[in-house]
Amino acid sequence: MTFQTQFGTNYNLAFASYLLALLPILIFYLVCQKQILNGVVNGAVK
């Protein structure tokens, strides 16, 4: 809502803020990917 005006939307700033909000989650997933996938596989096999 911050990037919207009465007559338009500033998509560049909106998508940049979405990327900044997603970045920590994405980094966490990339660092812990092996452990996450092992947990999913172990849970499915049991």
PDBQT receptor file of N, H, CA, C and O in Angstrom, charges set to zero:
ATOM      1  N   MET A   1       0.820  -1.200   0.000  1.00  0.00    +0.000 N 
ATOM      2  CA  MET A   1       0.000   0.000   0.000  1.00  0.00    +0.000 C 
ATOM      3  C   MET A   1       0.867   1.268   0.000  1.00  0.00    +0.000 C 
ATOM      4  O   MET A   1       0.425   2.324  -0.454  1.00  0.00    +0.000 OA
ATOM      5  N   THR A   2       2.086   1.160   0.505  1.00  0.00    +0.000 N 
ATOM      6  H   THR A   2       2.445   0.303   0.874  1.00  0.00    +0.000 HD
ATOM      7  CA  THR A   2       2.950   2.333   0.564  1.00  0.00    +0.000 C 
ATOM      8  C   THR A   2       3.352   2.802  -0.829  1.00  0.00    +0.000 C 
ATOM      9  O   THR A   2       3.578   3.993  -1.043  1.00  0.00    +0.000 OA
ATOM     10  N   PHE A   3       3.442   1.876  -1.770  1.00  0.00    +0.000 N 
ATOM     11  H   PHE A   3       3.259   0.909  -1.596  1.00  0.00    +0.000 HD
ATOM     12  CA  PHE A   3       3.933   2.208  -3.109  1.00  0.00    +0.000 C 
ATOM     13  C   PHE A   3       2.803   2.509  -4.089  1.00  0.00    +0.000 C 
ATOM     14  O   PHE A   3       3.051   2.677  -5.283  1.00  0.00    +0.000 OA
ATOM     15  N   GLN A   4       1.576   2.579  -3.605  1.00  0.00    +0.000 N 
ATOM     16  H   GLN A   4       1.373   2.443  -2.636  1.00  0.00    +0.000 HD
ATOM     17  CA  GLN A   4       0.449   2.889  -4.479  1.00  0.00    +0.000 C 
ATOM     18  C   GLN A   4      -0.030   4.311  -4.239  1.00  0.00    +0.000 C 
ATOM     19  O   GLN A   4      -0.106   4.783  -3.105  1.00  0.00    +0.000 OA
ATOM     20  N   THR A   5      -0.350   4.973  -5.334  1.00  0.00    +0.000 N 
ATOM     21  H   THR A   5      -0.289   4.589  -6.256  1.00  0.00    +0.000 HD
ATOM     22  CA  THR A   5      -0.938   6.301  -5.248  1.00  0.00    +0.000 C 
ATOM     23  C   THR A   5      -2.328   6.236  -5.860  1.00  0.00    +0.000 C 
ATOM     24  O   THR A   5      -2.778   5.175  -6.292  1.00  0.00    +0.000 OA
ATOM     25  N   GLN A   6      -2.988   7.355  -5.892  1.00  0.00    +0.000 N 
ATOM     26  H   GLN A   6      -2.622   8.217  -5.541  1.00  0.00    +0.000 HD
ATOM     27  CA  GLN A   6      -4.327   7.391  -6.461  1.00  0.00    +0.000 C 
ATOM     28  C   GLN A   6      -4.307   7.079  -7.953  1.00  0.00    +0.000 C 
ATOM     29  O   GLN A   6      -5.276   6.540  -8.488  1.00  0.00    +0.000 OA
ATOM     30  N   PHE A   7      -3.223   7.410  -8.618  1.00  0.00    +0.000 N 
ATOM     31  H   PHE A   7      -2.435   7.847  -8.183  1.00  0.00    +0.000 HD
ATOM     32  CA  PHE A   7      -3.167   7.289 -10.069  1.00  0.00    +0.000 C 
ATOM     33  C   PHE A   7      -2.215   6.225 -10.582  1.00  0.00    +0.000 C 
ATOM     34  O   PHE A   7      -2.092   6.060 -11.796  1.00  0.00    +0.000 OA
ATOM     35  N   GLY A   8      -1.539   5.500  -9.712  1.00  0.00    +0.000 N 
ATOM     36  H   GLY A   8      -1.639   5.633  -8.726  1.00  0.00    +0.000 HD
ATOM     37  CA  GLY A   8      -0.620   4.491 -10.204  1.00  0.00    +0.000 C 
ATOM     38  C   GLY A   8       0.126   3.792  -9.082  1.00  0.00    +0.000 C 
ATOM     39  O   GLY A   8      -0.073   4.066  -7.898  1.00  0.00    +0.000 OA
ATOM     40  N   THR A   9       0.984   2.884  -9.496  1.00  0.00    +0.000 N 
ATOM     41  H   THR A   9       1.146   2.661 -10.457  1.00  0.00    +0.000 HD
ATOM     42  CA  THR A   9       1.770   2.099  -8.551  1.00  0.00    +0.000 C 
ATOM     43  C   THR A   9       3.229   2.154  -8.967  1.00  0.00    +0.000 C 
ATOM     44  O   THR A   9       3.543   2.080 -10.155  1.00  0.00    +0.000 OA
ATOM     45  N   ASN A  10       4.113   2.283  -8.005  1.00  0.00    +0.000 N 
ATOM     46  H   ASN A  10       3.859   2.343  -7.040  1.00  0.00    +0.000 HD
ATOM     47  CA  ASN A  10       5.544   2.259  -8.276  1.00  0.00    +0.000 C 
ATOM     48  C   ASN A  10       6.012   0.804  -8.151  1.00  0.00    +0.000 C 
ATOM     49  O   ASN A  10       6.415   0.366  -7.073  1.00  0.00    +0.000 OA
ATOM     50  N   TYR A  11       5.957   0.069  -9.251  1.00  0.00    +0.000 N 
ATOM     51  H   TYR A  11       5.630   0.425 -10.127  1.00  0.00    +0.000 HD
ATOM     52  CA  TYR A  11       6.258  -1.360  -9.238  1.00  0.00    +0.000 C 
ATOM     53  C   TYR A  11       7.725  -1.645  -8.918  1.00  0.00    +0.000 C 
ATOM     54  O   TYR A  11       8.033  -2.662  -8.298  1.00  0.00    +0.000 OA
ATOM     55  N   ASN A  12       8.621  -0.767  -9.329  1.00  0.00    +0.000 N 
ATOM     56  H   ASN A  12       8.371   0.059  -9.833  1.00  0.00    +0.000 HD
ATOM     57  CA  ASN A  12      10.043  -0.995  -9.041  1.00  0.00    +0.000 C 
ATOM     58  C   ASN A  12      10.293  -1.064  -7.542  1.00  0.00    +0.000 C 
ATOM     59  O   ASN A  12      10.958  -1.986  -7.069  1.00  0.00    +0.000 OA
ATOM     60  N   LEU A  13       9.777  -0.113  -6.796  1.00  0.00    +0.000 N 
ATOM     61  H   LEU A  13       9.237   0.636  -7.180  1.00  0.00    +0.000 HD
ATOM     62  CA  LEU A  13       9.972  -0.123  -5.349  1.00  0.00    +0.000 C 
ATOM     63  C   LEU A  13       9.198  -1.252  -4.684  1.00  0.00    +0.000 C 
ATOM     64  O   LEU A  13       9.673  -1.841  -3.713  1.00  0.00    +0.000 OA
ATOM     65  N   ALA A  14       8.014  -1.557  -5.195  1.00  0.00    +0.000 N 
ATOM     66  H   ALA A  14       7.628  -1.079  -5.984  1.00  0.00    +0.000 HD
ATOM     67  CA  ALA A  14       7.211  -2.627  -4.609  1.00  0.00    +0.000 C 
ATOM     68  C   ALA A  14       7.933  -3.964  -4.750  1.00  0.00    +0.000 C 
ATOM     69  O   ALA A  14       8.058  -4.694  -3.767  1.00  0.00    +0.000 OA
ATOM     70  N   PHE A  15       8.404  -4.297  -5.932  1.00  0.00    +0.000 N 
ATOM     71  H   PHE A  15       8.302  -3.704  -6.731  1.00  0.00    +0.000 HD
ATOM     72  CA  PHE A  15       9.082  -5.574  -6.135  1.00  0.00    +0.000 C 
ATOM     73  C   PHE A  15      10.430  -5.626  -5.418  1.00  0.00    +0.000 C 
ATOM     74  O   PHE A  15      10.853  -6.696  -4.982  1.00  0.00    +0.000 OA
ATOM     75  N   ALA A  16      11.105  -4.497  -5.292  1.00  0.00    +0.000 N 
ATOM     76  H   ALA A  16      10.762  -3.627  -5.647  1.00  0.00    +0.000 HD
ATOM     77  CA  ALA A  16      12.350  -4.465  -4.527  1.00  0.00    +0.000 C 
ATOM     78  C   ALA A  16      12.077  -4.763  -3.057  1.00  0.00    +0.000 C 
ATOM     79  O   ALA A  16      12.854  -5.472  -2.416  1.00  0.00    +0.000 OA
ATOM     80  N   SER A  17      10.999  -4.239  -2.523  1.00  0.00    +0.000 N 
ATOM     81  H   SER A  17      10.368  -3.664  -3.043  1.00  0.00    +0.000 HD
ATOM     82  CA  SER A  17      10.669  -4.527  -1.122  1.00  0.00    +0.000 C 
ATOM     83  C   SER A  17      10.252  -5.983  -0.943  1.00  0.00    +0.000 C 
ATOM     84  O   SER A  17      10.565  -6.583   0.085  1.00  0.00    +0.000 OA
ATOM     85  N   TYR A  18       9.548  -6.570  -1.925  1.00  0.00    +0.000 N 
ATOM     86  H   TYR A  18       9.294  -6.083  -2.760  1.00  0.00    +0.000 HD
ATOM     87  CA  TYR A  18       9.198  -7.990  -1.851  1.00  0.00    +0.000 C 
ATOM     88  C   TYR A  18      10.457  -8.844  -1.847  1.00  0.00    +0.000 C 
ATOM     89  O   TYR A  18      10.546  -9.820  -1.102  1.00  0.00    +0.000 OA
ATOM     90  N   LEU A  19      11.419  -8.486  -2.667  1.00  0.00    +0.000 N 
ATOM     91  H   LEU A  19      11.347  -7.693  -3.273  1.00  0.00    +0.000 HD
ATOM     92  CA  LEU A  19      12.669  -9.241  -2.732  1.00  0.00    +0.000 C 
ATOM     93  C   LEU A  19      13.439  -9.139  -1.417  1.00  0.00    +0.000 C 
ATOM     94  O   LEU A  19      13.988 -10.132  -0.940  1.00  0.00    +0.000 OA
ATOM     95  N   LEU A  20      13.479  -7.956  -0.836  1.00  0.00    +0.000 N 
ATOM     96  H   LEU A  20      13.033  -7.149  -1.223  1.00  0.00    +0.000 HD
ATOM     97  CA  LEU A  20      14.169  -7.788   0.442  1.00  0.00    +0.000 C 
ATOM     98  C   LEU A  20      13.472  -8.563   1.555  1.00  0.00    +0.000 C 
ATOM     99  O   LEU A  20      14.136  -9.051   2.469  1.00  0.00    +0.000 OA
ATOM    100  N   ALA A  21      12.164  -8.684   1.496  1.00  0.00    +0.000 N 
ATOM    101  H   ALA A  21      11.625  -8.288   0.754  1.00  0.00    +0.000 HD
ATOM    102  CA  ALA A  21      11.437  -9.453   2.506  1.00  0.00    +0.000 C 
ATOM    103  C   ALA A  21      11.667 -10.949   2.316  1.00  0.00    +0.000 C 
ATOM    104  O   ALA A  21      11.679 -11.695   3.294  1.00  0.00    +0.000 OA
ATOM    105  N   LEU A  22      11.847 -11.395   1.086  1.00  0.00    +0.000 N 
ATOM    106  H   LEU A  22      11.837 -10.788   0.291  1.00  0.00    +0.000 HD
ATOM    107  CA  LEU A  22      12.030 -12.811   0.782  1.00  0.00    +0.000 C 
ATOM    108  C   LEU A  22      13.466 -13.271   0.970  1.00  0.00    +0.000 C 
ATOM    109  O   LEU A  22      13.706 -14.457   1.196  1.00  0.00    +0.000 OA
ATOM    110  N   LEU A  23      14.411 -12.372   0.882  1.00  0.00    +0.000 N 
ATOM    111  H   LEU A  23      14.217 -11.408   0.698  1.00  0.00    +0.000 HD
ATOM    112  CA  LEU A  23      15.826 -12.710   0.894  1.00  0.00    +0.000 C 
ATOM    113  C   LEU A  23      16.279 -13.487   2.137  1.00  0.00    +0.000 C 
ATOM    114  O   LEU A  23      16.981 -14.485   1.974  1.00  0.00    +0.000 OA
ATOM    115  N   PRO A  24      15.925 -13.097   3.361  1.00  0.00    +0.000 N 
ATOM    116  CA  PRO A  24      16.386 -13.875   4.526  1.00  0.00    +0.000 C 
ATOM    117  C   PRO A  24      15.845 -15.312   4.528  1.00  0.00    +0.000 C 
ATOM    118  O   PRO A  24      16.559 -16.240   4.909  1.00  0.00    +0.000 OA
ATOM    119  N   ILE A  25      14.608 -15.498   4.112  1.00  0.00    +0.000 N 
ATOM    120  H   ILE A  25      14.027 -14.745   3.803  1.00  0.00    +0.000 HD
ATOM    121  CA  ILE A  25      14.023 -16.837   4.063  1.00  0.00    +0.000 C 
ATOM    122  C   ILE A  25      14.738 -17.682   3.022  1.00  0.00    +0.000 C 
ATOM    123  O   ILE A  25      15.014 -18.859   3.256  1.00  0.00    +0.000 OA
ATOM    124  N   LEU A  26      15.038 -17.090   1.877  1.00  0.00    +0.000 N 
ATOM    125  H   LEU A  26      14.813 -16.134   1.687  1.00  0.00    +0.000 HD
ATOM    126  CA  LEU A  26      15.726 -17.801   0.809  1.00  0.00    +0.000 C 
ATOM    127  C   LEU A  26      17.141 -18.183   1.228  1.00  0.00    +0.000 C 
ATOM    128  O   LEU A  26      17.586 -19.294   0.939  1.00  0.00    +0.000 OA
ATOM    129  N   ILE A  27      17.843 -17.305   1.888  1.00  0.00    +0.000 N 
ATOM    130  H   ILE A  27      17.482 -16.403   2.123  1.00  0.00    +0.000 HD
ATOM    131  CA  ILE A  27      19.201 -17.612   2.363  1.00  0.00    +0.000 C 
ATOM    132  C   ILE A  27      19.159 -18.728   3.398  1.00  0.00    +0.000 C 
ATOM    133  O   ILE A  27      19.988 -19.637   3.363  1.00  0.00    +0.000 OA
ATOM    134  N   PHE A  28      18.196 -18.666   4.321  1.00  0.00    +0.000 N 
ATOM    135  H   PHE A  28      17.523 -17.928   4.349  1.00  0.00    +0.000 HD
ATOM    136  CA  PHE A  28      18.051 -19.723   5.323  1.00  0.00    +0.000 C 
ATOM    137  C   PHE A  28      17.800 -21.069   4.656  1.00  0.00    +0.000 C 
ATOM    138  O   PHE A  28      18.387 -22.074   5.058  1.00  0.00    +0.000 OA
ATOM    139  N   TYR A  29      16.939 -21.103   3.643  1.00  0.00    +0.000 N 
ATOM    140  H   TYR A  29      16.463 -20.287   3.317  1.00  0.00    +0.000 HD
ATOM    141  CA  TYR A  29      16.647 -22.354   2.952  1.00  0.00    +0.000 C 
ATOM    142  C   TYR A  29      17.895 -22.883   2.237  1.00  0.00    +0.000 C 
ATOM    143  O   TYR A  29      18.177 -24.080   2.301  1.00  0.00    +0.000 OA
ATOM    144  N   LEU A  30      18.629 -22.026   1.571  1.00  0.00    +0.000 N 
ATOM    145  H   LEU A  30      18.400 -21.054   1.519  1.00  0.00    +0.000 HD
ATOM    146  CA  LEU A  30      19.815 -22.473   0.844  1.00  0.00    +0.000 C 
ATOM    147  C   LEU A  30      20.878 -23.018   1.799  1.00  0.00    +0.000 C 
ATOM    148  O   LEU A  30      21.558 -23.992   1.474  1.00  0.00    +0.000 OA
ATOM    149  N   VAL A  31      21.025 -22.402   2.969  1.00  0.00    +0.000 N 
ATOM    150  H   VAL A  31      20.473 -21.611   3.233  1.00  0.00    +0.000 HD
ATOM    151  CA  VAL A  31      22.017 -22.866   3.939  1.00  0.00    +0.000 C 
ATOM    152  C   VAL A  31      21.589 -24.201   4.551  1.00  0.00    +0.000 C 
ATOM    153  O   VAL A  31      22.426 -25.077   4.769  1.00  0.00    +0.000 OA
ATOM    154  N   CYS A  32      20.303 -24.360   4.827  1.00  0.00    +0.000 N 
ATOM    155  H   CYS A  32      19.623 -23.649   4.650  1.00  0.00    +0.000 HD
ATOM    156  CA  CYS A  32      19.800 -25.548   5.535  1.00  0.00    +0.000 C 
ATOM    157  C   CYS A  32      19.107 -26.546   4.609  1.00  0.00    +0.000 C 
ATOM    158  O   CYS A  32      18.373 -27.412   5.085  1.00  0.00    +0.000 OA
ATOM    159  N   GLN A  33      19.323 -26.445   3.316  1.00  0.00    +0.000 N 
ATOM    160  H   GLN A  33      19.919 -25.742   2.929  1.00  0.00    +0.000 HD
ATOM    161  CA  GLN A  33      18.607 -27.269   2.342  1.00  0.00    +0.000 C 
ATOM    162  C   GLN A  33      18.797 -28.764   2.602  1.00  0.00    +0.000 C 
ATOM    163  O   GLN A  33      17.834 -29.527   2.532  1.00  0.00    +0.000 OA
ATOM    164  N   LYS A  34      20.007 -29.183   2.896  1.00  0.00    +0.000 N 
ATOM    165  H   LYS A  34      20.789 -28.562   2.953  1.00  0.00    +0.000 HD
ATOM    166  CA  LYS A  34      20.278 -30.603   3.099  1.00  0.00    +0.000 C 
ATOM    167  C   LYS A  34      19.505 -31.140   4.309  1.00  0.00    +0.000 C 
ATOM    168  O   LYS A  34      18.910 -32.215   4.235  1.00  0.00    +0.000 OA
ATOM    169  N   GLN A  35      19.511 -30.403   5.408  1.00  0.00    +0.000 N 
ATOM    170  H   GLN A  35      19.994 -29.530   5.467  1.00  0.00    +0.000 HD
ATOM    171  CA  GLN A  35      18.807 -30.843   6.603  1.00  0.00    +0.000 C 
ATOM    172  C   GLN A  35      17.300 -30.852   6.392  1.00  0.00    +0.000 C 
ATOM    173  O   GLN A  35      16.613 -31.752   6.875  1.00  0.00    +0.000 OA
ATOM    174  N   ILE A  36      16.785 -29.874   5.685  1.00  0.00    +0.000 N 
ATOM    175  H   ILE A  36      17.343 -29.143   5.292  1.00  0.00    +0.000 HD
ATOM    176  CA  ILE A  36      15.336 -29.797   5.419  1.00  0.00    +0.000 C 
ATOM    177  C   ILE A  36      14.895 -30.985   4.569  1.00  0.00    +0.000 C 
ATOM    178  O   ILE A  36      13.893 -31.631   4.874  1.00  0.00    +0.000 OA
ATOM    179  N   LEU A  37      15.642 -31.273   3.504  1.00  0.00    +0.000 N 
ATOM    180  H   LEU A  37      16.457 -30.748   3.257  1.00  0.00    +0.000 HD
ATOM    181  CA  LEU A  37      15.267 -32.389   2.636  1.00  0.00    +0.000 C 
ATOM    182  C   LEU A  37      15.410 -33.718   3.345  1.00  0.00    +0.000 C 
ATOM    183  O   LEU A  37      14.589 -34.613   3.139  1.00  0.00    +0.000 OA
ATOM    184  N   ASN A  38      16.444 -33.876   4.186  1.00  0.00    +0.000 N 
ATOM    185  H   ASN A  38      17.111 -33.150   4.353  1.00  0.00    +0.000 HD
ATOM    186  CA  ASN A  38      16.582 -35.117   4.955  1.00  0.00    +0.000 C 
ATOM    187  C   ASN A  38      15.399 -35.303   5.903  1.00  0.00    +0.000 C 
ATOM    188  O   ASN A  38      14.911 -36.422   6.066  1.00  0.00    +0.000 OA
ATOM    189  N   GLY A  39      14.941 -34.241   6.520  1.00  0.00    +0.000 N 
ATOM    190  H   GLY A  39      15.337 -33.332   6.388  1.00  0.00    +0.000 HD
ATOM    191  CA  GLY A  39      13.794 -34.328   7.406  1.00  0.00    +0.000 C 
ATOM    192  C   GLY A  39      12.520 -34.699   6.672  1.00  0.00    +0.000 C 
ATOM    193  O   GLY A  39      11.709 -35.466   7.191  1.00  0.00    +0.000 OA
ATOM    194  N   VAL A  40      12.334 -34.170   5.483  1.00  0.00    +0.000 N 
ATOM    195  H   VAL A  40      12.993 -33.547   5.062  1.00  0.00    +0.000 HD
ATOM    196  CA  VAL A  40      11.152 -34.493   4.687  1.00  0.00    +0.000 C 
ATOM    197  C   VAL A  40      11.199 -35.951   4.254  1.00  0.00    +0.000 C 
ATOM    198  O   VAL A  40      10.184 -36.644   4.323  1.00  0.00    +0.000 OA
ATOM    199  N   VAL A  41      12.357 -36.429   3.808  1.00  0.00    +0.000 N 
ATOM    200  H   VAL A  41      13.182 -35.866   3.752  1.00  0.00    +0.000 HD
ATOM    201  CA  VAL A  41      12.485 -37.816   3.366  1.00  0.00    +0.000 C 
ATOM    202  C   VAL A  41      12.305 -38.767   4.525  1.00  0.00    +0.000 C 
ATOM    203  O   VAL A  41      11.622 -39.782   4.381  1.00  0.00    +0.000 OA
ATOM    204  N   ASN A  42      12.896 -38.472   5.674  1.00  0.00    +0.000 N 
ATOM    205  H   ASN A  42      13.451 -37.648   5.791  1.00  0.00    +0.000 HD
ATOM    206  CA  ASN A  42      12.741 -39.331   6.854  1.00  0.00    +0.000 C 
ATOM    207  C   ASN A  42      11.296 -39.377   7.326  1.00  0.00    +0.000 C 
ATOM    208  O   ASN A  42      10.825 -40.427   7.764  1.00  0.00    +0.000 OA
ATOM    209  N   GLY A  43      10.594 -38.275   7.245  1.00  0.00    +0.000 N 
ATOM    210  H   GLY A  43      10.976 -37.422   6.890  1.00  0.00    +0.000 HD
ATOM    211  CA  GLY A  43       9.199 -38.244   7.647  1.00  0.00    +0.000 C 
ATOM    212  C   GLY A  43       8.302 -39.026   6.697  1.00  0.00    +0.000 C 
ATOM    213  O   GLY A  43       7.297 -39.598   7.117  1.00  0.00    +0.000 OA
ATOM    214  N   ALA A  44       8.664 -39.052   5.413  1.00  0.00    +0.000 N 
ATOM    215  H   ALA A  44       9.481 -38.587   5.072  1.00  0.00    +0.000 HD
ATOM    216  CA  ALA A  44       7.852 -39.759   4.434  1.00  0.00    +0.000 C 
ATOM    217  C   ALA A  44       8.082 -41.264   4.491  1.00  0.00    +0.000 C 
ATOM    218  O   ALA A  44       7.178 -42.034   4.168  1.00  0.00    +0.000 OA
ATOM    219  N   VAL A  45       9.269 -41.697   4.893  1.00  0.00    +0.000 N 
ATOM    220  H   VAL A  45      10.004 -41.071   5.156  1.00  0.00    +0.000 HD
ATOM    221  CA  VAL A  45       9.614 -43.118   4.902  1.00  0.00    +0.000 C 
ATOM    222  C   VAL A  45       9.002 -43.808   6.108  1.00  0.00    +0.000 C 
ATOM    223  O   VAL A  45       8.590 -44.964   6.014  1.00  0.00    +0.000 OA
ATOM    224  N   LYS A  46       8.937 -43.121   7.232  1.00  0.00    +0.000 N 
ATOM    225  H   LYS A  46       9.271 -42.182   7.308  1.00  0.00    +0.000 HD
ATOM    226  CA  LYS A  46       8.437 -43.750   8.458  1.00  0.00    +0.000 C 
ATOM    227  C   LYS A  46       7.010 -44.160   8.368  1.00  0.00    +0.000 C 
ATOM    228  O   LYS A  46       6.462 -44.701   9.329  1.00  0.00    +0.000 OA
TER     229      LYS A  46
